[in-house]
Amino acid sequence: MNDCRAPHILIADDNAADLCLLRRILESLSADAVFINAAAGTEVLPLVDSGKPDIVLLDVRMPGMDGFEVCRQLHEDERFREIPVLLITGMDSLEDKLNGFRSGAVDYIVKPFNGEEVKLRVNAQLKLKRYRDELRTMNRKLQQAQDALVANARMSAVGSLAAGISHEFNNILGMIGGYVQLCLEKNDLNQMYEILCMVQTLVGRGEHIVQGLLGLVRSNRIKGHVKTDLVDLIAQTVSLMKKKLSDAGVDVEIIKREVPLICCSPGEISQVMINLMKNAMEAMDPQREKKIFLEALRDKTNPNYVQLIIRDTGYGMPEKVRERIFDPFFTTKGVTGGGDNNSPGTGLGLSIVANIVENHKGIIRVASELGSGTAFTIFLPIDPAEPVSAPPVSP
């Protein structure tokens, strides 16, 4: 029930005198209360559909369709399931009360009516419905806010990539311009050939970056999963991150192995690697070697899965942090995480990772200790559409 509207009360009773009495009793609840009357069970569902009542009072004994059956049908319909139903029954009819609860009723009113009791029972259910409606509204707004934060977190990663790629292209174009100018100043064909070979290498480097970026964009547009070479996807994703990794002084090593094609959303799996690499970059110890290793291999214990392993030489994590890293909004960065505002975090990066892996019917595990770096192992089914047992991995 919305605070802005008066309560809408539907009363179904084939006894006109009882119906009028109930209405007079309940009129004192609100001067603006709207009453909807039904004289038979068969009238109730159409009136509920058109009148959208906040509460329904049903007499158990009605011709055609009794109160139990009406209550069952209301409870089975998702549109009406949240509307509280009170059954009207005889004083000593325990069986009616039990049948009513089994049918989905939330309470009952006994005959002969006690006005104060009727008002208290009805008012209590109206308040409960209002609280449930308000809670659903708050949950919906919270979900919208969370979706917006997740979208912003994804866009932040894309924006960060775009800035790095733009810088990389400026470098390539600058070098190409320099080589072209140098070529124009040379008369020796051998020197010109060498310069053109360098230009060709730079063009190839640019094409590789473009192909990786296009692959990420296209795969994000694809609805569903496609056969994907995971090793190639790792190389493309690392290429997109090359500028940021270089600026952070982080070396990357891709350990290449033969793995089967997997059925996945390449854009989402690339997003997983980007988020994990960004986290690794931000967790590096400046006093130690900064390195990230990426590896894909077929799972030995279950050949229906492949493993994607991303490990780093960073600080590592204490157990209390490790236990919560996939919780939405949990962060160790910025003011929220107990630090300063120079490196703010939303606490959504690893939550997004976990959701993507779960949507691929995969499993993610983390191993980390302070001073020993962190390793994320992601188990991905070769084909998530095929029913296979999960790999026996320890938590």
PEMO-V682472 format. One record per run of one state. SS is the DSSP state (@ for helix, = for strand, . for the rest). FROM is the first residue (numbers start at 1). TO is the last residue. If there is no record, write none. Layout:
# PEMO-V682472
SS&FROM&TO / SS&FROM&TO
This chain:
# PEMO-V682472
.&1&7 / =&8&12 / .&13&15 / @&16&27 / .&28&33 / =&34&38 / .&39&40 / @&41&51 / .&52&54 / =&55&59 / .&60&66 / @&67&76 / .&77&83 / =&84&90 / .&91&93 / @&94&103 / .&104&106 / =&107&111 / .&112&114 / @&115&185 / .&186&188 / @&189&221 / .&222&225 / =&226&228 / .&229&229 / @&230&240 / .&241&241 / @&242&247 / .&248&250 / =&251&255 / .&256&261 / =&262&264 / .&265&265 / @&266&282 / .&283&290 / =&291&298 / .&299&304 / =&305&312 / .&313&318 / @&319&322 / .&323&340 / @&341&343 / .&344&348 / @&349&359 / .&360&362 / =&363&368 / .&369&373 / =&374&381 / .&382&382 / =&383&383 / .&384&395
